[in-house]
Amino acid sequence: MQTVQADPVERSVIRKVSTRLVPFVALMFFINFLDRTAISFAGPNGMTKDLGLSAAQFGLAAGVFFIGYIVLEIPSNLALHKFGARRWLARIMVTWGVVALLFTWVSSIPGLYALRFLLGVAEAGFFPGAILFLSMWVPARYRSHILALFYLAQPLTIVIGAPVAALLINAHGLFGLAGWRVMFFGVALPAIAIGVVAWFYLADRPSQARWLTPAEKSWLTTELEAEAAARASTTQPHSMHARAALTSGRVWMFALMYFGLIYGLYALAFFLPTIIGGFEGQFGTHFNVFQKGLITAIPYLPAAVALYLWSRNATKLGVRAWHIGVPALIGAVSIPLALYMKSPAASIGVITITACAIFSALPNFWALPARFLSGAAAAAGIALINTVGNLAGFVAPFVTGAVKDATGSYQASMFVVGAFMLMSAALAFAYCSNARFSKPDESIAPRPLKPQSH
């Protein structure tokens, strides 16, 4: 494959976006994922006992977040397109930080449900908004690489967040609070602080970036405008509207594919600490709170490495069906096997394979919708995909907890997770195998995707 050597201005722009913009947005995502999954650390470390939660009630509390999230997902992303990412992402962060802080004083199951719902309302639009925002800052041929750097924040949230959450939980008695309440207090404050910083740090478009030179601003603006014009010339005029994106068969196919991946992600995220807590009864082992935090983090460090290397390969070759389908298939097979292992080490080893698979598929998946959506259609289409996908965020923890209550173990629940990930793998291979995606050496105007039958 013959490659085109990037000129100095192009290299400089991509380097600056990669080092000055992506890390900050990734930090926002880090805090976002930590706040929404903090309940997974609180549950087995005092909250379940103090509030009297069953496994199904815990799953419902974890999942009801996504009902509030879904209600305002698309309107929030359209508002970001209208008002600008700087204001809207900053507003989202401060709002969810305030709601997250209130978990410190939750005292009943209905109160927990209400706060989780409100947290979802407050966070609505952040993730698809961040994806859309980053897509507006780099040409298509670099998006897989940029989104991979952004997505590293998600597994690293657990690598860093699990031990930090454990340390906060161990501060039992601070301010007269139980350890799990101290943890909620500690993880909420950074959202408020970084939200305020984001208001001043982010810029809505390259022309407003003070850290780009005039030549760099001109190059990047020209590149992005050329791509937008190319998309407009190869699609029907109405396809650029939000309504067309919401009724597109292609968008809905991506949404179902994403549903299966997210089902695996949140089944793992919300119940892994609880499953590790069950090792004591299953294998006769005993771990303190901090050790459990470290064990919870184990699968996610290799997952971060796998994410980076797999996405690097996708950037080099162009995103293909197997960049999504192969990891989804591996996750589908591995996650049900984890609870049949004969030792904690073997169980964590298999869970690590699952985590690597899930996180390898996700960033490459998000490189696809931006290939044929722009403007209001991108805002609506990406939000719809994320909305349908995040239905799995509600369904996965609730079904996992309910099946556990019904069967007495998590084994059957993990087979359900595997089935949904298998659906994602099948959709990836069936739908994407004949599609053409960008390669690093393609011209600024990307070739249109071949029409697909729906």
N, C-alpha and C positions, 0 to 999 in steps of 0.2 A: 504494500500500500504506500503510495507516494504521499508525503506529508508536505504541508505548506509552512514555511518558517514564519513565525509571528514577528512583526516588526517591533522595535523597542517600545513604542507608545502602547501597543497592544499588550505586550508583556508587563509593562509598568501598571497599566490599568487593572489587569487581572490580579497581579500581585497585591495591589492596594485594596481591592475589593476583598480578596481572600484574607488579608491580615488586619484590616481596619473595620470592615463592615460585618463580615461573616462571624468573627468571634463574638462580637457584641450581641448580634441577633441569636447566636447559639447560646450565649449566657442567658438571654431572656427565655429561650426554650428549655434550658436546664432548670431554671427556677419554676417554669410552667409545669414541667413533668414531675418535678419533686413535690410541688404543692398538690397536684391532683392525685398522686400515689402515696402521699404521706399517711393516708388511712391504712395502707397495707402494713406499715411499720407499727402504727398505733394499735391495730386490732389485736395481734397476739401478745402485745406487751402492756396489757392492762385495760384497754378501752373495751374490748369484748366483754370482759368480766365486770367492769364497773357499770356498763350500760345494760348488761344482760342480753347480749346479741347472740342469736343462733348463727350457723353458717349461712343460711339463706338470708337472714336479716343483714348480716355483714355484706353479703354479695349485693343485696338490693341497695344498701347505703353506698357501696362503691359504684354501682351502676347508675343510680338515679342522677348522678352528676351529668351523665350524657344526655338525659332528657332535657335538662335546662340548656345544655350546650347546643343541642340540635335545634331547639326552638328558635334561637337567634343566630344560628350559624350563617345562613345565607344573607339575611339583612345586615349582619355585622360586616361581612366581607364586601358587600356592595357599598356600605358606608365608608369602609376603608378606601375603596376606589374613588369615592366622591370627595372625601375630606382629606385624604392623604395618610400615608402609613405612619408618619412621625406622630401626629396627634392621636390617631386611633389606637395604635399599638401601645403607646404610653398610657392612654386612658384605660385600656383593657388591663394592663398590668397593675396599676394602682387600685382599680376596682376589685380585682380578684385578690390582691394582697389584703385589703380591708376585710373581705369576706373570710379569707383563710385565717385571719387573726381571731375571728369569732369562734373558731373551733376550740380554742383554748378553754372556753367556758361552757361548752355543750354539756347538757346534763340529762338528756332523755333520747330515746330512739326517734320519736317524731322530730325532735330538734335536730338530730344528726341528719335525718332525711332532708329536712328543710334547708340546712346549710349546704349539704352536698348539691342539692338542686340549684341553689343560688350561686354556688361556686361555678357550676356549669354555665349559668346565665352570664356571670361575670367574665369567664374565660372565652365565651363564644367568639369565634372569628380569629383568635390569635394564631393558631397553627396554619390554617389556609392563608391567612393574611401574611404571615411570615414567608410562606412558600411563594405567594404572589409577589411580595416585595422583592425577594431575592431574584426572582425570575425577571424582574424589571431592571435589574442592574448588570446582567451579564448576557452576552450573545448565547444562542441556543447551544452551540458546540461546547460551551464551558459549564452548562447548567448541571450536568451529572456530577462533575467534580465539586462545584460549589454546594450543591444540595447534600453531597456526601459529607463535606466538612461541617455543614449545619447539623446534619443528622447524628454526627458523633456525640452531640450533647445528650442524646437520649440514653444510650447505654452508659455513658459516663455519669449521668445523673444517679444511677444506681451504684456504680463503682465508688463514687465519692459520697453520694447522698446517704447510702445505707449505713456506713460507719458513722457519718455525722449525725444521722437520726438516732443511732444507738447511743452516741455520746450524750445527746440531748435527753434521751429517755433515762439515761443513767444519772442525770441531774435531778432525780426525784426529790421533791421537797423545795426546790428553788421557787421563790415567791409563794411558797405554800401550795404549790401545784404538784399533781401527780406527774410522773415522768413523761407519759404520753402527751399530757397537756403542755408541758414545757417544750416538747418537740414541735407541736403545732405552732406555738408562739415563735419559736426560733426559725422555722422555715417560711413563715409568712412575711416577716419584716423585710427580707431582701427584695421581694416583689414590689413593695411600695417604693423602696429606695431606687431600684433600677428603673422603675417606671418613670420616676421624676427625671432621672438622668437621660432616659431615652428621648424625652421631649426636646432636649437641647442637643443631643448627640446625633440623632438620625437626620437624614435629609430625604425628601420625597422622591427626588429624581437626580440623575448625575449632574445636571446643570447647576444644582444647588450645593454640590459637595465642595466645601472649601479645601478639602485635602486632595482634590484633583487639579492638575494644571489646566490652563485653557486648552492646550492641545489634546490632553487626555479627555476632557469633557467633550470636545468636538468629535473626537474619534468614537467614543462610546455612544454618544447621542446619534451620530450618523449610522452606526452599526444597528442600533436598536430600531431606529426608524425604518431602515432598509428591510429588516426582518418583518416588521409590522406591515409594511407595504407589500412584501412578498406573500405573506399569509392572506392579506386582503385580496390580492390578485388571483389566488388559487382556490378561493372559497366563494360560495354564493354570498351576496351582500347580507342576507338576513341571518347568516350563520354567525355573524359577529355580535348579535344581540343576545342578551341574557336569556330571553325566553327560548330561543333556539337551542342554547346550551343545555337548558333544563329538560328538553325533550329529545335530546340526541341519544340514539341507541349506543353510540360509542362511549359517551359519558357514563351511561348507566352500566355498561359492561365493566368499565374501569371501577365504578362504585362497588359492584359486587366482588370484584377481584380484591379491592382494598378491604372490604368487609371481612373476608377470610383472614387476611394478614393481621388486621387489628384484633380480631377475635383471639388469635394466638398471642398477640402482644399483651393484651390486658388480662387474659387468663393467667399468663405467666407473672405479670407485674403485680397483680393484686393478691395472688394466692401463694407465690413462692415463699415469702416469709412464714406464712402459716404452715406450708408443707414442711419447711425446714424445722419449724417448731415441733412438728409431729414426728421427727426422727427419734426423739426420746422414747416415745411409746413403741415405735416400729423397730428400732434397732438397739434400744437400751442405752443410748448415748445421752450426754448432757452438755449443753452449751449455755454460757451466759449471754446476756443481751448483746454485748459488743461482739462476741464470737459469732452470734447469729447474723449480725449486721455484716460482718466480714464474709461469711459464707454466702449470704444473699448477693454480695457484690461479685463473687467469683465468676459466674457465667458471663457477666457483662463486659469484663475487660477483654477477653478473647473476642467477644461479639463486636467491640469497637474496632479491633484490629481487622476482623473479617469484613466488617462494613467498609473500612477504608480500602482494603486491597481489592475487594470485589467491585466496588464502585470505580476504582482506578482502572480496572480491566474494562469496565463498561464504558468509561470515558475514552479509552484507547481504541476499542473496537466498535463503539456505537452500541446503544442499548438494544439488546436482543431479547427474544422470548425467554431464553434460558437464564438470563440474568435475574428474572423474577421467578420463573417456573421451577428451576432446579432448587433454589433455596426453599421455596414453599413446599416442594415435595419432600425435601429432607426434614423440614419441620413437622410435616404431617405424619411422617413415619416415626420420628424420634420422640415426640412429646408423649405419646401414650406409653412408650416403653420405660420412661423414667421411673415410674412408681413400681415397676417390677424388678428393679435392681436389688441386689442383696446386701448393699452397704451404702452409707451416706455418700462416700466418695464416688461410687459408680452412679448413683442417682444424680449427683451434681454434674458428673461428667456428661451424662446424656442430656440433662437440662442445658448445659453449656452448648452442646451441638444445636439444640433447638434455638437458643438465643442467637447464636451465630447465623442461623438460617433466616430467622425473622428479620434481623437487622441488616442482613445483606440484601434482602429483597426490597425493603421499604424505600430507601432513597432512590433506587433505580426506577421503582414504580413512578415516583413523582416527576421523573424526567419526561414522562410520556404525555400527560395532558397539556403541558405548555407548548407541545409541538403544533397543536392545531387550534388553540384558543388564545384570544387576545382581548384586551379592553374589558368591557363589561361582561363579555362571554367568559373570559378567563376567571373573573371574580366569581361569577355565578357557577360556572362549571366546576372549578376547583372546590368551591364551598359545598356544592352538591355531593361530589365524590367524598369529601371529608365527612359530610353529614351522614350519608348512608354508611360509610365505613365505621363511623363512631356509634351507630346503632349497636355495633358489636361491643362497644365499650359498656353499654347497658346490659346487653344480652349475656355476654361472656361471664362476668362475675356473678350475676343472678343465677343463671343456669348452673354454673359450676358449684355454687353454694347449695342450690336446691337439690341437685343430683347427689352431692355429698351427703346432705341430710337424709335423703331417701335410701341411699345404698350403704352409708357408713364409711365410705372411703372416697378418695379423689380419682380412682382408677377409671371409672366409667366417664367421669367428667373430662378426663384427658383424651379419651377416644372421641368425644364430641369436638374438642378442639382440633384434633387431627383431621376430622372429617371436613371441617370448614377450611382448614389450610389446604387440604387436597382439592377442594373446589377452586381455590385461588390458583393453584398450580395448573389445573385443567383449563381454566379460563385463559391463563397466560399463554399456554401452548396453543390452544385452539384459536384464540383471537389474534394474537400478535405474531404468529409464525410467518405470515406473509407480508407484514408491515415493514416499511422502510423508515428507519430512524437515522438521526444525524450521526455523522462520523466527524472526528476532529478536523479532517482536511476538506470538508465540504465548504462551499461558498457561503457568503453571508445569507443569501436567499435560500432557505432550506427547500429541498425537494418536497412536493406535497406527498402525503401519505396516499397509498393506493386505496381506492374506495373498497370498503368492506361490506359484506352482506351481513345483515343483522337478523 
